[in-house]
Amino acid sequence: MKRIFAFVAIMVLFAAGVSFAYEVVDVKNGGSIKGKIKAAEHIADPVIKIVIKPKPDPKETELERSTCGDSQKANMYVLSAANEVKNVLVIVEDVQKGKAAPKTDLVIDNTKCYFDPIVGIAYKGANFKIKNSDPLLHNTNLGLLLTETTRRSVYNLALPNKDQVITKPVRATGLIIVKCDAHDWMRGYVYASDNPYVAITDANGNFEIKDLPAGKYKVRIFHEGFKEVTRSVEVSSGKASELDATLAKK
């Protein structure tokens, strides 16, 4: 009877979306996943028109206009001549044990009214370092994506001063949407992970995730401008598993 109750309790936790602690182990002769992400068609990167709201002090309005400009490239569809896609998050989702996550902090800079980087990886146990390189107020709002349309606030940080830096620990894991409440066109995407098995594609759409224990995994492929893709991949010891994907525009 106790075993039945234990099994039911575990199933309830799974249904509620509760994850179990990641176990750090020594990975010997691990495998890898590597590949290339392309777009199904060439897509022109949008240009965002910027409208600066007048401030009580005209000098502040002019400062904001000169810092942000009247328009900027979205840097959403950063594609090579061969339609290879930069800034795609490739996430091995169901890893229960493996190597320790790096202790590398993620710096998110508010600069020229962009977030830099637009796409990043944060690791649980390390920190967010939120920086303001602009001479005007930015309000950096990090929200954990719960559904396609809902976010749960992780940090909401006002940075009124140039070169200000606020450091906060990475605690929640998952996909985090970064916004600036003062400038609604600014956006960024961070995947916060308790393990090192996440990658971002380079300018040629390439990625590689190394030192995975052998096994079957679910891999999530996310980019803000494309339909999300999930693939199943089997990893063998000492071998590279190929994972290429062609993404369709949202």
N, C-alpha and C positions, 0 to 999 in steps of 0.2 A: 504493500500500500504506500509506503514512504517513497519508493522508487516512482510510482505513478504520480504522486504529488510533485516530486522533483522534476519529472519530465514535463508535466503540465506547466509548472512555474517557468521553466526554461522557454517553452513555446510562447508563453505570454510575454516574456521579455523580448523575444525575437519579434513578435508581432507589434510590440510597442516601439520598436526601433532602437532598443537598448543594445549597445555594443559592449563586448567583453574586452578586458585589458589586453593590449598588445604585449606579447612576450618577446623580450630581447634574447636572442640566442646567437651562438657562433655559427656562421654560415660557411661551410666548407664545400668547395666545388659547386657553388650555386649556378643557376642558369640566368639567362637574361631575356628581355623582350626588347626588340628594336624594330624600327620601321619608318615609314614615311607617310605623312598626312597631306592629301591634296584636296583641292576644291573641284567640284564637278564642272565648274565653268569659271571663267575669269570674271571677277567682280570689282568694279571701281570702288575705291575707298571713299566714303561720304565726306563731304565738307560740312562742318558744323558752323552755322551762323550764330554769332555771339551777340547778345543784346545786354548791354550794361545798364543796370537800373540807376537812375540819377541819385546821387547822395546829397545830403544837406550842404556839404562842402564841395564845390565844383572841383577843387584840387584832388579830392579823393576819387571823384568820378573819372577824372583824367588819368590818375595813377592806375586805376583798375583797367581802363581802356588800353593804356600803353603796355600794361603787363600782359593782359589776356589777348589783345587784338580784337579785330572785328569778326574773324573766322579762324578756324583751325582744322587741320586734317583730323579725322576721327581716329586714325591708326587702328581701325577695326579690321579691315580686310588688308592685311599685309601679306601680299602674294608675290611669289617669284614669277618670272616669265613663263615657267612651266606650271603655274597654278599651285605651287607648293605653299603651304600655309604656315606662317609663323604664329607663335603665341597660342598654340593649342595645348590644353592641359590633358595629359595622359595619366590616368590614375588607376593603380591596381587596388581595387576596393576591398577585397575580402581577405587581406593578409592577416593571419592570426599571430604569426611569429616570424622573426627575421632579424636583420641587423638593426642596431640602434639608429635612431634619427640623428642627423647632424645637430650640433648646438649653434648653428649659424643663425644670427638675427636677420630678419627681413626689414630692410629700409624702404619705406614708402615716402617718396619726396613729392610735395606739392610744388611744382616748378612750371612757370609759364602757364599756369592754370591747366596743367595736366597732372595726372598721377604717373610717377616714374618709379618702378615699372608699371605698365598697365596690367600685366599678368605676373604673378609671383607665387612662390611656395614658402609657407611658414611651417615651422616645426614645433610641436608641443615640447615644452621645456626650454625653448629659446624665447626670443622677444620680438615684438613689433617695435621698430623705431620710426615713429611718424615725424617727418621733418617738413618745415615750411621754408622754402628758398625764395618765396615771393614777398614783396614789401606790403602785403595786404592780408586781411583775415581769410583763412581757410578753416572750414569745419569738417574734419575728416571723420566720416561715419562708417564704421565697419559692421556689417550685418550678416549673420549666418543665414544662408538660404535654406528655408524649411520646405517650401513648395516653390513652384514656378513663379508665384506672385507674392510670397510672404517671406519676410526676413525677421530674425530675432537679433536685436542689438547686442553687439559684443563690446564695442567701445564707440563713444561719440565724443570726439576731442576737438576743442577749439584751439586754434593756433593763431593768435592775433599778431605775432611778431616775426619778423624776418629772421631766418636761421634758428628758429625755435625747434627743439626736438623733444618729443615726449616718448618715453619708453614704457611699454606695457607687455606683460607676459602673454605668451600664446597658450590659451587654455582650452578653448572649444576647437573641435576638429570638424572639417567639412569645407564646403565651398562658401567663401565669404565675398559679398559684394561690397565694394568700397565706393562711397559717394561723398561729395562735398555739398553740404547743405547751403553754402553761400553761392555756389556756382553749379547749377543743376546739370550742365553738360559734362562735368568731370565724372569719370567712372573708372573703376579698376576691379580686378578679380584675383582673389588669393585662394589657393587651396591649402588649408591648415591640416597637417598630417602628424600622426604619432609614429610614422615609419618613413624610411627614405625612398619608398617605391612610388614616386611621382616624378613626372618629367614635363618640361615645356619644349615644344618643337622650336628648332632654330629657323633661320631665314630660308633654308631649303626644305623645311617640313620634316626634318629628321629628329628622332628621339632615340634614347636608349636607357633602359632601366636594368641595372646590374644586380648581381648577388642575391637573386631570389631563391628561396628554398624550392626544390622540385615540387610540383603540384599543379592543380587546375585552379585558374583564377578568372575573375570577372574584371575586365578592363573598361573603364569609362573614358570616353573621349569627348571633351567639352571645349567649346569655343562660343563666345557670345553671339556670333553672327551666323552660326550653322546649326542644323538639327543635331541633337546629341546622339551619339552612337555608343552602344555597349557591345563588347565582344568577349567571348570565352577563349581563353588561351591556356594551353598546357605547356608547362616549363619543365624541361629535363635537366638533370645535373650536368654542368659543364657545357651546355649547348645554348645557342641563341634561337629563340622562337621569333619568327617574323610576324609582324602585325602592321599591315598597310591598310589605310582607309581613305575613301573618297567621300567628302562631305557635301551635303546639299545645303544651299542657302535657306535660312529660316524664312 
